[in-house]
Amino acid sequence: RPTLDESHDWELLHAEEALEVTTLSVRRALLTCDSTNDVPITRGTVKLIWALGETDTIAPHLPTSRGVLAVNLLDPPLPPLDLGALDMDTVEIEYTLDGTQTAYWCTVSKRTSSGKSHIVAFKPILRTAGALKHTHHFNMYECKGVVDGDELDPLVGRSMNCDDQTMSLCENSVYAWSFGGRALVLPEEVGFPWGESHTEYFLLQAHFDNPEGEEGVVIHTGVEIYYTTELRRHEAGILAMGHTVAPGLLVPPSTGNWTIAGHCSSRCMEGALRASFLSSINIFNVNLHSHESSRAMQLRHFRSGRELTPVARDDTYDFGFQENRPLTYDAKVLPGDHLTLECTYDSHWKAPAAVIGGGASTDEMCMAFLLYWPRMTVESCFSEYPWSKVKRLKIFGWKQGVVWSDSPPNNPEVTWPEEWEGLPFSEYLALHVNWTGAGKRALQHELRYGKHVDFCQLYSGGTMVGYPRFKEYVEKVGHCIPALRGQGDNPLSSHVYNVGVWLLFLLAALGLGLAIFLLVQWYKRVRSSRRGCHGFSPLSPAVDDNL
């Protein structure tokens, strides 16, 4: 049975029952003074606890009649759009679970165009419960590296395991969707280019997550693409940035509040804008992407030694709810600006194992997909704490002579000593590292603040990058708004109560000011009257002497 809160911070504005549908409108202060029972409403992910009953009496609810819903309450609504008035294409993948826990599956789509169009919306296709459960994320790429199509034509319409050769032909990002996300609708004056060439190829890559090793479940997943021949004013692009999937993206066992950073350097951003002959770009939507150990993500923005308002921030990140999140304003990025993505993790759930970077949901990523206009030619901007530095850190056995291979890229293996030969880096972290407090703190500082390799699409790996020198942004924190307590089942809104208190205070101040003003005026008139009597009295020698 739910516990009734003694502090009445919610106000019921409207209630309606019609055609077996109940609609409630309520409101509450973003920050109440009830820190015991109320969670602040922020721009991060908020969990709404819901329950349905047969009657209006509050009573225990069956497990099938209650649950939790993740939402972003402060995000702006999607722009209005009549999908029925648009043309539509679909790209779908069919995959049958075979017991593999993590699989990346692809399909190629070929499109013949009679002219250029603009994509204005994407809608995920998740036709079955299996698709909803096992589709972790998918990405759509344009295959601009293809000239005659000989390499991709045999793959059109097939669902297949993704291979590096095919992926290398299709690297231009068009769309990204993650588990829990809704449809993506672009702003009214923005569209993705569609049909720039007579023949175009697109690749859809889906990540299927199957931690329980299920078999035989057939999954259909994909995307509906809505487009129009009425070209819009601005063309959109997508920029992927963050930390690469590499050994430097690691979280020690049983560790919380562990932060990894990935940089898009000022050099890369300036070069990207100049290569596209642009003076700036405007970010209008952000998809923050990480996995099960992630607890918070923040995209920080630096300019000329000063930190600006974060482009995106979620201090209550939910792996099961990864939206393409529209911004309340377009974040303008100028040449020389530096972007840093911070991902904060907690690995207690995986003890005694450590967490490493990887494609499985039990491994980790630290990425963001930035939707912006106008479109640049550069589409990726990452950094990486290099393996060459990781394997030489004292905490990982360099002083003891441990020798490592350089593959696989995200989980290298020991090659010496012989008794450890073939031991993956992930297992070595759990079995042979002394995770003392001092050593762990030193490692956290080095991985986060040490120099990274700059993986910009323009020059990839040529320079080192880290946090710039900057004056830190300080967020203004508002005061909590108290509720009016003890009002039984008819509580006043905390907003109304607060406004009422201030109105009473204002009226009292105005009344006091008026009283003081009248008193001063009365005093002046009395003094003036007395001066008049003395000044003109023939019986007053003192005044006569002054005349």
N, C-alpha and C positions, 0 to 999 in steps of 0.2 A: 504494500500500500504506500503511495507517495506521501512524503512528509510535507505538511503545509508550512510554507515559509512565513515567519513572523513579520518580515519586512516586505511590505507591499510595493514592489517596484514596477510591476506591470499594470498597464491600463487597458481594459477591453474597450475598443472603439466601436466595433461592429460585430454582430453575430447573426448568422443566417442559416437556415436549414431548408433545402429545396431539392427535390428529386433524389433523396438519399445522399445528398452532399452537404456537409457542414463546412461553412466558411467563417473563419474568425479573423478579425483585424485587431492587432495589439501593438503597443509601443512601450519602449523602455529607454531610460538613459543609457548611453554607451558605457558610462562608468558610474556604477552605483556605489554607495558607501557600505554595501553589504558584502564585504570581502569573504565572508564565511560561506555564503550560499550562491553568490552571483559571480559569473565569469565575465570579464570585460569584453565588450564587442569591439573587435579591431578589424583591420583589413586582412587579417589572417583567416585561416579556416576555423569555422565555429561549428560545434556539434549541437544539433537540436534533438532533444530527447522527446519522443512522441509516444502516445498510448491512446488506444481506442476502447471505449466501453459500450455496453449494451444500453446503459442508462446514463443520466447526468450525475449519478452518485459516484464519488471518487472511491474506488475499490481496487483490490489487486487485479492486475491484468495478465492474461495468458501470454506466454512467450510469442505466440503468433500475432498478438495484438499490440505489440510494442516494439520499439526499435530506436535507432539513432540515425540521423540524417546529417551529412556534412554539407555545409553551405558557405558561400562567401557573401555575407549580408550587405556589405558596403560596396560591392562591385556594381558599376552601372549596368543597366539592362542592355540586352542585345539591341542593335539598331533594328527598327521595323523593316520587314522585307516580305513581300508576297512571293513565296517560292513557286506558286502555281503559274506565275507570269514569266518564269525563266526557263531556259533550256537546261537539260540535265544529262550528265554522263555518269556512269558507275564503273568502279574498278573493285573487283572482289577476289578474295583468296579462299580456297577450300583447303582445309588441313584436318587430318585425322590423328588424334592423339595416339602415340605408340609407346607411351611409358617414359619418353624423354622428358626430363624436368624443364629444360629450357630449349626452345627452338626458334630460329629466325627463318621465316618462310617468305617467299617473294612471288610476284607475278608481274608480267610486263603487259602494258596496254599500248596499242597503236591507234593513233587518231589522225584522220585525214581532214584537213581544215580548208575551207574555202575563203577564209579571212580571219582577221584577228578579232578575238573576243576578250572579255574580262571576267575572271572568276570572282563572284561576289559572296559565295557561301560554300562551306563544306559541312556535310552531315555524316557522322559515323554510321556504318551499317553493322549492327550486332543482332542478328536475326534470332538467335536461340539463347537459352540459358547457358549453354556451354560456351558460346562466344562471349557473353558477358563475364563469365567466370574466368576464362583462360586468356583472353586477349589483353595483354599487358600494355602495349602501345603499338602504334604503327606510324611510319613515315612515308611520305610520297615524294619522289624525286623526278626531275625532268632529265632526260638523257641527252644532253646537248652535245656529248662527245660522239654521237652516232652520225655518220654521213650517209651511207647507202642502206643501212638497216640489215645487212647480211648477218651481223652477229646477233641481233635481237629478234628478227622475224621468226625464227624457230621457237622462241620462248613466249611469243604473244599468246595470252589466254591460258598459259600453263601455270599451275601452282607447284613450286619447287623450292628446294633448299637454296638459300642465298649463297652465292659464291663470290669471291673477291673480284674476279674478272668482270662479272656482270655489274657489281656494285661500282667498280671503277669507271664504268661508262655513264653512270647515272648519279651524279653527285650534287646536282643543283636542287636544293630543298624547295618544295612547294607547300607542304602541309605537314603538321605533326599533331598527333592526337595521343593522349594518355588515359589510362584507366580512370573512369569517373567523369571524363570530360563531356561537355555538351556539343552542340553544333557551333561552328565558328561563322559569324556574320561580320563582314568587313564594314567599316564606316562608309557613309553614303557616297563620298567622293573618291573612294579607293577601290582598286581591283587588281587581282593577279593577272598578268598577261597569259593568254591562252590562244594558241593558233598563230604563233609568230612565224612558224614555218609551215609549208604545205603538208609535210608529214612529220608527226611528232611521236616520240616514245616516252612513256612514263613508267616508272617502277614503283610498286607498292611493296614495302617491307614491313612485315608484322612480327612482333615478338610475342610468342605464346608461352605462358607460364603454367607449369604443371607440377607443383611441388609434391603432390600426392601420387604421382606416377600413374595417372589414369590411362586407360587404353580404350580404343574403339569409338571415342566420342568424335563425331564429325562437326567441324566448326566452319561456319561461313561468316567472314568478316570483310569489311572494306569501307569504301567511302562514296557518298553521292556528291557530285561536283555540279554546282549551279552557276551558270554563266549567262552573260548578256552580250549582244552585239553593239549595244549602246555604250561606247567606251567612256570610262570615268576619267576624272581630271588627273588623278595620281595613280602610279603603278606601285604596287606593294612588293616588298622583298622579305625574306626571312633570314636571320643571322643566328647561327648556332654558336654558343660560346660556353666557357666553363673550364673544368679540369678534364684532361683526357682520361680514358680508362687505362690506368697504368699503376705499377706497384706503389707509387708515391701517394695514391689515394687509398689509405688504409686507416683502420680504426683498431686499436688494441683491444684485447678481450676485456669484458666487464667494465667498459669505460663509457661515461656520459659526457655531454657538453664538449665534444671533440669537433673542431672546426677545420675544414679543408677549404682552400681558396683557389679559384681559377680566374685568370686575368685575360682581358682583351686590351692589349696595350695601346697607349696613346700613339705610338708609331704606326701600329696596324690600322687604327681608326683613321688617322690622318692620311695614310697611304690609300686606304679603301675609298675615302671620299674624293681624293684627288684623281684616282684612277677612273672614277665614275663622273668626274667633272661636277661634283656636288659641293655645296657649302655646308650642308647639314642633312641629317635624317631625323624623322619624328617617329618614335616608338609608340604604338597605340595598343599593343597587346603582348603579353608575356606568358609563356608556358614554362613553369619551373618543374624540373624533372630530376628526381632521385628515387631511391628504393626504400626497403622496409626499415632500415636503420635510421633514416633521416627524420629529424625532429623540427628543423627550422631551415629556411633558405632566405637569402637576401641578396638583391642585385644593387650594388653600390655604384655611385656615379661621382667621378672626380674631375675637376676642371681648374687649371691654373692654381694649384696648391690649396684648393678648397673643396670640401665634400658637399655635394648638393643633396637634395631630398632623394632617398632611395627610389629607384625606378619601380621596384617591386619588393615586397617583404611579406613573409608568412612565418610568424613565430610559433605557429601550431600546425605545421605541415602534416598532411595526411596522405600517405602513400596510396590510399584507396580513392583519392579525390584529386585528380590532377587536371585542372581546368586550363583552357586557353583563356587567360583572364584579361578582360579589357581594362585599360587604365582610365582613371577619372580625368586625365589630361594627357596630351601628347608630350612625351619626354624628348626634348630636343637634344641631339648629340652633335657636337661641333668637332672640327679637326683638332686633334690634340687631346680630346677627352679620353679618360681611362675608365673602363668598366671592370668591376670585380664581383664575381659571384661567390658568395660564402654559403657553405652547406654544413650544418651542425648535426652530429650523429650521436646515437646511443647504441652500444653493442651488447648491453647486458642480456638481451633476449637470446643471443647466440652463444653465450658462454658454454664451454671454455674456449670456443673458437674465436679467432679474430675476424674482422671484416676487411675484404680487399675489393678493389675495383673490378667490375665484371658485368656481363650482360644479364646474369640471373638476378631475380628479385632479392635473393639472399646476399648477393654481392652489392656493390654500390656504384652509383654514378653521381656526378655533380654537373648538371647541364641546364642551360636555359635556351629557349627558342624565342627570339625577339622578332615580332612582326612590326614592320615599319614602312614608311614611305618617305621620299621616292626611292626606287630600287637601286642598289649598288651591284657591282659585279662580284664583290667579295661576299662569301656566304658562310665562312667559318673563321673563328677567332678564339683559339684555345691556348692554354698554357699547361705545363706539366713539371712537377718536381721530378727531375730525371733519375732513372734507375742507376745511372753511373754514380750518382751521389748517394742514393739510398743504400746500395750494397757496401758502401765504404763507411757507413755510420757505425760507431762503436757498439751501439746497442744490438746490432744485427750480426755481430761476430767477426767483424773485419780484423780485429786484433788477434782473434783466435785462428785466423787463416782460412775461414770459410770461403770457398770459391763458388760462384754462381754462374749459371748459363744466362743467356739473354733471351730465352724463350721458354714457354710461351710469353707473349709480351706483358700480360697482366699478372702472371703467376709463375715466374721463373723457378728453376729447380737447382738444387745443390749438386755440384759436380765433385766436390771434395770437402771434407774427408769421405773415404769410401763407405763407411758405415751409414752415412746420410745420403749417399748418392741417389738422385732421383726424387728427393724429398721436396715437395712443392713449397713455395714461399709461404703460402697460407698456413700449412701445417707446421712449418718451422716457427712461425710467429707464436703458435699456441704451445709448442713443446719445448723450445730451446731459448726463448728470450726471457730475461729477468725483468719483468715489468715493475721495477721499483718506481716510487713516486717521482724521484728526481730525474731518472732516465726517461720516464714517460713525459714529464713536463718539458724536458729538453727536446724530445722528438716532436711534440706538438708545436713548439715554437719554430723549429727548423722547417717542418713540412708546411706550416702556414705562412711564415714570414721569410723563409729562405728564398733564394733566387730560383725562378722557374725558367724552363726553356719556352721561348715564345713561338707558338705554333700558329702563325698567321697564314692565311691562304696565299698571301702575296709572296712570302719568302720562307715560311715553314721551318722553324728550328734554327734560324740564323742568329738570334740574339737571346739575351736573358732579360727577364722581367720580374718585377715584384710590386709591392704596394708603392704608390708614389708618396712623396712628402705632402702632407695635407693638414688642414685645420678641420677637425672632426665635426660632422653635422650633429647638432643636438636637437632632438625632437621635443617639441613643446608638449608637456603633459598637462591635461586639464584636471580640474578638481572634480571629485566625485559629487554626485547630486543625491542628497538624502531623500528617502521616501517618507511619507506621512504615515506613521505607525498607528496601530490600534484602531483601524477603521473597519474591522470585521470583513464582511464579504463585499463591501462597497468602497474599495480603496481609491484614493485620488492618485492620479499619475504623479510620478516624481517630477516630471516636467512642470505640470500645472502647479504643484505645491511650491516648486522653486520660484516660478514666475510670481506666484501670489506673495511669497515672502518678500521678494524684491519690490513688488508694487507697494506693499505696505510700508516698507522701509523708505521708498521714494516719496510717498505721500506724507509720511512723518517728517522727512527732511524738508519737503516743501512747506509744510505747515510751520515748522520751527523757523525756517528762513523768513516766512511772511510775518510771523510774530515779532521777530527781531527787527525786521524792516519797519513795521508800524511803530514799534517802541522807539526806534531811533528818530523817526519822523516826529513823533509826539514830543520827544525830548528837545529836538531842535526848535519846534514851535514854542515850547514853554520858555526856552532860553531867549528866543527872539522877542517874545512878548515882554519879558522882564527887562531886557535891554532898552526896549522902547519906552517903558515907563521912566526909567532913570534918566534917559537921554533928554527928555523934554520937560521934566518937572522943574518949575521955577524955584522950588523949595530945596533943590539939590545943589548945594554949593560945589560939591566935588565934580559934578557933571558940568556945571557952569564954568568951573575953572578950566575944564578940558576943551571947551568950545572956542 
